[in-house]
């Protein structure tokens, strides 16, 4: 069903907390490390947020930490999940041009889809979210400030979500960090 205002809303989401101690599993190739108990709790909080935000569909990276985050959150939000290999972690040695080639078509398709059905979520990884924020027009200084705030130079905490909104006819995106686990209302 079309949205009333034709506002495009994308939620750019970082996976929940994985087992950082697992050094025996490569971080950037599937399956990657699994979620911890804390990560599962973060994904549940994310699911409640996404349900209240009116999410319609959730895409996710094939790495376990993203897929599991999406499965938990989508079950609580009551939306379908779709795996997108293009949303995988920034690979060792991958250039910014290569990640743009990988993410660009997915981003464009999600923009079109959101205009038709409503808010869409993408569960991916911190580096790719930083790239997407940059592509959507975030100033370098603002991005750098956010990357200093969170672990591993990511632009948000595990299971955090940025909202990227643009009204029909507008050129600029409104970018806002809208969800941080543990800071939701009532906690």
C-alpha positions as CSV (number, residue, x, y, z in Angstrom):
1,X,0.0,0.0,0.0
2,X,1.4,3.4,-0.9
3,X,2.4,5.8,1.9
4,X,0.3,9.0,2.4
5,X,3.1,11.5,1.9
6,X,5.4,9.5,-0.3
7,X,8.2,10.1,2.1
8,X,11.0,7.6,1.7
9,X,12.3,6.2,5.0
10,X,15.2,3.9,5.3
11,X,16.5,2.5,8.6
12,X,20.3,1.9,8.3
13,X,20.9,-0.6,11.1
14,X,24.1,-2.1,12.5
15,X,23.9,-5.7,13.7
16,X,23.6,-6.4,17.4
17,X,26.7,-7.4,19.6
18,X,28.6,-10.4,18.3
19,X,31.0,-12.5,20.2
20,X,34.0,-10.3,19.9
21,X,36.2,-12.9,21.6
22,X,35.8,-15.4,18.7
23,X,39.2,-14.9,17.0
24,X,38.9,-18.3,15.2
25,X,36.1,-17.1,12.9
26,X,36.9,-14.4,10.2
27,X,34.9,-11.3,10.8
28,X,34.3,-10.3,7.2
29,X,33.3,-13.6,5.6
30,X,30.3,-15.8,6.4
31,X,29.3,-17.0,8.8
32,X,31.3,-14.6,11.0
33,X,30.9,-14.6,14.8
34,X,27.5,-15.2,16.3
35,X,25.5,-12.9,18.6
36,X,25.9,-12.9,22.3
37,X,23.1,-13.0,24.8
38,X,23.5,-9.2,25.1
39,X,23.2,-9.1,21.3
40,X,20.0,-11.0,21.3
41,X,18.6,-8.6,23.8
42,X,19.6,-5.7,21.7
43,X,17.9,-7.2,18.7
44,X,14.7,-7.6,20.7
45,X,14.8,-4.0,21.7
46,X,15.4,-3.1,18.0
47,X,12.4,-5.2,17.0
48,X,10.1,-3.3,19.3
49,X,11.4,0.0,18.0
50,X,10.9,-1.1,14.3
51,X,7.4,-2.3,15.1
52,X,6.5,1.2,16.5
53,X,8.3,2.9,13.6
54,X,5.9,1.1,11.1
55,X,8.6,-0.9,9.3
56,X,7.4,-2.8,6.3
57,X,10.4,-5.0,5.3
58,X,13.8,-5.8,6.6
59,X,16.8,-6.7,4.4
60,X,20.0,-8.1,5.9
61,X,23.6,-9.1,5.3
62,X,24.3,-12.9,5.0
63,X,26.7,-12.8,8.0
64,X,25.2,-14.6,11.0
65,X,25.3,-11.6,13.3
66,X,23.2,-9.5,10.8
67,X,20.9,-12.3,9.8
68,X,20.2,-13.3,13.4
69,X,19.7,-9.6,14.4
70,X,17.2,-9.3,11.5
71,X,15.4,-12.5,12.3
72,X,14.8,-11.5,15.9
73,X,13.8,-7.9,15.1
74,X,11.6,-8.9,12.2
75,X,9.7,-11.5,14.3
76,X,8.9,-8.8,16.9
77,X,8.1,-6.1,14.2
78,X,5.9,-8.6,12.2
79,X,7.7,-8.0,8.9
80,X,9.4,-10.2,6.4
81,X,13.2,-10.5,6.1
82,X,15.2,-10.8,2.9
83,X,18.9,-11.7,2.7
84,X,20.9,-9.5,0.4
85,X,24.5,-10.7,-0.1
86,X,25.4,-7.1,-1.2
87,X,24.9,-5.9,2.4
88,X,27.8,-8.0,3.7
89,X,30.6,-6.6,5.8
90,X,33.3,-4.4,4.2
91,X,35.7,-7.1,3.0
92,X,39.4,-7.0,3.8
93,X,41.1,-5.2,0.8
94,X,37.8,-3.9,-0.7
95,X,37.9,-0.4,-2.0
96,X,35.3,2.3,-1.4
97,X,34.5,2.1,-5.2
98,X,33.9,-1.6,-4.8
99,X,31.6,-1.2,-1.9
100,X,29.7,1.6,-3.8
101,X,29.2,-0.8,-6.7
102,X,27.9,-3.4,-4.2
103,X,25.6,-1.1,-2.2
104,X,24.5,1.4,-4.8
105,X,21.9,-0.8,-6.6
106,X,20.5,-2.1,-3.3
107,X,20.2,1.5,-2.0
108,X,18.4,2.6,-5.1
109,X,16.0,-0.3,-5.1
110,X,15.2,0.3,-1.4
111,X,14.5,4.0,-2.1
112,X,12.0,3.0,-4.8
113,X,10.4,0.3,-2.6
114,X,10.1,2.6,0.4
115,X,8.2,5.1,-1.7
116,X,5.7,2.4,-2.6
117,X,5.2,0.5,0.7
118,X,6.7,2.6,3.5
119,X,9.7,2.3,5.8
120,X,12.4,-0.3,4.8
121,X,15.3,-1.5,7.1
122,X,18.8,-2.7,6.1
123,X,20.7,-4.7,8.7
124,X,24.3,-4.5,7.8
125,X,27.6,-3.5,9.4
126,X,29.2,-0.3,10.8
127,X,31.6,0.3,7.9
128,X,28.9,-0.1,5.2
129,X,26.5,2.1,7.2
130,X,29.2,4.8,7.4
131,X,29.5,4.5,3.6
132,X,25.7,4.7,3.1
133,X,25.5,7.8,5.4
134,X,28.2,9.5,3.3
135,X,26.4,8.6,0.1
136,X,23.2,10.1,1.4
137,X,24.9,13.4,2.1
138,X,26.2,13.3,5.6
139,X,29.0,15.8,6.1
140,X,32.5,14.3,6.7
141,X,32.8,16.2,10.1
142,X,29.4,14.9,11.4
143,X,30.3,11.4,10.3
144,X,33.7,11.6,12.0
145,X,32.1,12.9,15.2
146,X,29.8,9.9,15.3
147,X,32.5,7.4,14.5
148,X,34.5,8.7,17.5
149,X,31.5,8.1,19.8
150,X,31.1,4.4,19.3
151,X,33.1,1.1,19.3
152,X,35.5,0.2,16.5
153,X,35.0,3.6,14.8
154,X,31.4,2.7,13.8
155,X,28.8,5.5,13.4
156,X,26.4,3.9,15.9
157,X,26.4,1.2,18.6
158,X,25.5,-2.4,18.0
159,X,21.8,-2.7,17.0
160,X,21.7,1.1,16.5
161,X,19.6,2.6,13.7
162,X,19.9,5.7,11.6
163,X,16.8,7.0,9.9
164,X,17.3,8.4,6.4
165,X,14.2,10.3,5.3
166,X,13.4,12.3,2.2
167,X,10.1,13.8,1.2
168,X,8.9,13.6,-2.4
169,X,10.6,16.2,-4.4
170,X,13.3,17.0,-1.8
171,X,16.9,16.6,-2.8
172,X,18.5,16.4,0.7
173,X,18.2,13.5,3.1
174,X,17.3,14.0,6.8
175,X,19.7,11.8,8.7
176,X,19.1,11.1,12.4
177,X,20.4,8.5,14.8
178,X,17.0,7.3,16.0
179,X,17.7,4.1,18.0
180,X,20.3,3.2,20.5
181,X,19.7,0.0,22.6
182,X,19.2,0.7,26.2
183,X,18.1,4.3,25.6
184,X,14.6,3.4,24.3
185,X,11.6,4.9,26.1
186,X,10.8,3.2,29.3
187,X,14.2,1.7,29.9
